Every structure is written in C-alpha cells, then in structure tokens.
Amino acid sequence: GWREVPVDTSVLGPMARDAAPSMWQFFVKAPRRLAEADDERDGFERTLYLVRRRFDVERRNRGLVWDDNDSDVYVASFSSRTIVYKGMVQACVLP
C-alpha cells in the first residue's frame, strides 16, 4: 500500500510551508520465504533497487507528471529494511 507521510506543518515558517514537498510512502511486503538473515534477502533488496531505478526511467519516458507546482519526483529509497527521509536545511539552524 501507500500513504502520504504525516507531517506537522504548523512548525514551519511561511517560506518553508510554501516550498514543502509532498512526501509519500510506498509499502512492499517481502515474500514469506525470505528470512531476515537469508542471503536471498539481499537479492530482494537488489530487486527493489532495480525497480526504483526502472520507475524513474519509465516515468520520464512516458512523460508522467504529478499535479503539483513543479512535477519533480525523487525516490529517496525503496528498501524492505530501511526508511529514509531526506530534507534540506540551512547549516545555521543546526546545533
């Protein structure tokens, strides 16, 4: 399945809120035959990586765009092991 990532935009300033991307999570369940420590699990991860790459190529080839301000699409990760969130922030706001 998939869902829009829940975010709390109340903590954002007006410029950040206007530039905030639409973020979505897509969930894929690994086949039951794969154990967590199984070498086949690495093969499944590789397949997910190749699917992510293929998605980018096919989306561009078919001219698929999203209905938003810029139509940019970036897939940060497609893994059954790791969830990745990427963001941009100015260094001056980091501790």
C-alpha positions as CSV (number, residue, x, y, z in Angstrom):
1,G,0.0,0.0,0.0
2,W,0.9,3.6,0.1
3,R,0.2,6.7,2.0
4,E,1.0,10.4,2.3
5,V,3.6,10.9,5.0
6,P,2.0,12.7,8.0
7,V,3.8,16.0,8.7
8,D,3.2,18.8,11.2
9,T,3.4,22.0,9.0
10,S,2.5,24.2,12.0
11,V,6.1,24.4,13.0
12,L,7.2,25.7,9.6
13,G,7.6,29.3,8.6
14,P,5.7,30.7,5.6
15,M,8.5,30.2,3.1
16,A,9.2,26.7,4.2
17,R,5.5,25.8,4.2
18,D,5.1,27.2,0.6
19,A,8.1,25.1,-0.5
20,A,7.3,21.9,1.4
21,P,7.3,18.8,-0.8
22,S,4.5,16.2,-1.0
23,M,6.0,13.1,0.6
24,W,4.6,9.6,0.1
25,Q,5.5,6.1,1.5
26,F,5.0,3.0,-0.6
27,F,5.0,-0.3,1.2
28,V,6.1,-3.6,-0.3
29,K,6.0,-6.8,1.7
30,A,8.8,-9.3,1.2
31,P,7.9,-12.8,0.2
32,R,7.4,-15.1,3.2
33,R,10.1,-17.5,2.1
34,L,12.7,-14.9,2.8
35,A,14.2,-15.0,6.3
36,E,15.7,-11.8,7.8
37,A,19.2,-13.1,7.8
38,D,18.8,-15.0,4.5
39,D,21.2,-14.3,1.6
40,E,18.1,-14.2,-0.6
41,R,17.0,-11.2,1.3
42,D,19.9,-9.3,-0.3
43,G,18.6,-10.4,-3.7
44,F,15.2,-9.0,-2.8
45,E,16.8,-5.7,-1.8
46,R,18.6,-5.6,-5.1
47,T,15.3,-6.2,-7.0
48,L,13.7,-3.3,-5.1
49,Y,16.7,-1.1,-6.1
50,L,16.3,-2.1,-9.7
51,V,12.5,-1.4,-9.6
52,R,13.2,2.1,-8.2
53,R,15.6,2.8,-11.0
54,R,13.2,1.4,-13.6
55,F,10.4,3.6,-12.2
56,D,12.5,6.7,-12.7
57,V,13.3,5.7,-16.3
58,E,9.7,4.7,-17.2
59,R,8.2,7.8,-15.6
60,R,10.5,10.0,-17.7
61,N,9.9,8.0,-20.9
62,R,6.2,8.1,-20.5
63,G,6.0,11.8,-19.5
64,L,4.2,11.0,-16.3
65,V,4.0,14.1,-14.0
66,W,2.4,14.8,-10.7
67,D,-0.2,17.5,-10.2
68,D,1.8,20.0,-8.1
69,N,3.9,23.1,-8.6
70,D,7.0,21.6,-10.1
71,S,6.2,17.9,-11.0
72,D,9.6,16.8,-9.6
73,V,9.7,13.3,-8.3
74,Y,12.5,11.9,-6.2
75,V,12.5,8.5,-4.7
76,A,14.8,8.6,-1.6
77,S,14.8,4.9,-1.0
78,F,13.0,1.7,-1.9
79,S,14.0,-0.9,0.7
80,S,12.4,-3.5,2.9
81,R,14.9,-2.8,5.6
82,T,15.4,1.0,5.8
83,I,13.1,4.0,5.8
84,V,14.9,7.2,4.5
85,Y,13.7,10.7,4.9
86,K,15.7,13.4,3.2
87,G,15.4,17.1,3.7
88,M,17.2,20.4,3.2
89,V,18.1,22.7,6.0
90,Q,20.5,25.6,6.3
91,A,23.6,24.9,8.4
92,C,22.9,27.9,10.6
93,V,19.8,26.2,12.1
94,L,21.6,23.0,13.1
95,P,23.2,22.7,16.6
